């Protein structure tokens, strides 16, 4: 039986965390430890509790969790068959601990969760550069989600290509789980006609642009609603924007939703409005449920996905036009075939074969 270690900053479920949860579930018949530096008690991992070992290292802070990860490693002198991580600082911490022979593993599979250099500046970017320099060591594979992400990374830190295999492997999706969840019915009264988006309320997700576009689209589709799934620090400012545009009764802030798939399935159009992404996992989730999906070109390769209606990033007029096109193409059944073929190639089982065959 294989020994697997997965290290994460917390137990929330953003895109990177969803990827690592799929990895944990893939190895559920092995001896799997999932270590969270800081526990938030979200309950998002309870469905795997009977199959894997959940280790909540600290309730206080990430720093405290880092010290307790060191203690965990010293106490468990196991040589892990695989270690997985997907956050820059965590990648660096694990790489450092391997260099010091504190954690032992046969293979360390790290993944970039976002494109750091276009997104951050100043002191924060400096800390990331130090993390790459000091901690990105002893990696057997460093996964980038797109070729664009890989190119951006290696143009800024070219020495990584000499230390490890940097490989583009697109994000996976768990088709079996999605098929089941997509058929669920919820105690939620869906608007008769609505478009839907989902994500954390931060600037990068572009919800302000989406809301402005929606206010224009309402003039042509007066009965249409906008449903936004998620939470985040910009929620109050987005609500103010909704009020200023006089669409308060037409925009539904549904909060965090564990099962997003029925929301996507019943929508007239699903929308990714992001300014910048590593690759938006939510796009794959939308494609699994709906034939009409709009996305900005927020990550490399999106414009090459068959059937996706694309718009320019950070461009209200372009997004408005794309959504209107999606509304006019409602129930485009031809896209179901395109999306099905594309998603099958990105199933988690194929993804893991791709990873494990390259190291």
ABEGO torsion letter per residue (X at the ends): XBBBBBBBABABBBAAAAAAAAAAAAAAABBBBBBBABBAGAGAAAAAAAABBBBBABAABAAAAAAAAAAAAAABABBBABBBBABAAAAAAAAAAAAAGABBBABBBBBBABBAAAABBEAAAAAAAAAAAAABBGBABBBBABAAAAAAAAAABAAAAAABBBBBBBBBBBAAAAAAAAABBBBBBBBABBBBBBEBBBAAAGAAAAAAAAAAAAAABAABBBBBBEBEAAAAAAAAAAAAAGAAAABBBAEBBABAAAAAAABABBBBABABBABBAAAAAAAAABABBBBBBABBGAAABBGBBBBBBGBAAAAAAAAAAAAAABGBAAAAAAAAAAAAAABAAAAAAAAAAAX
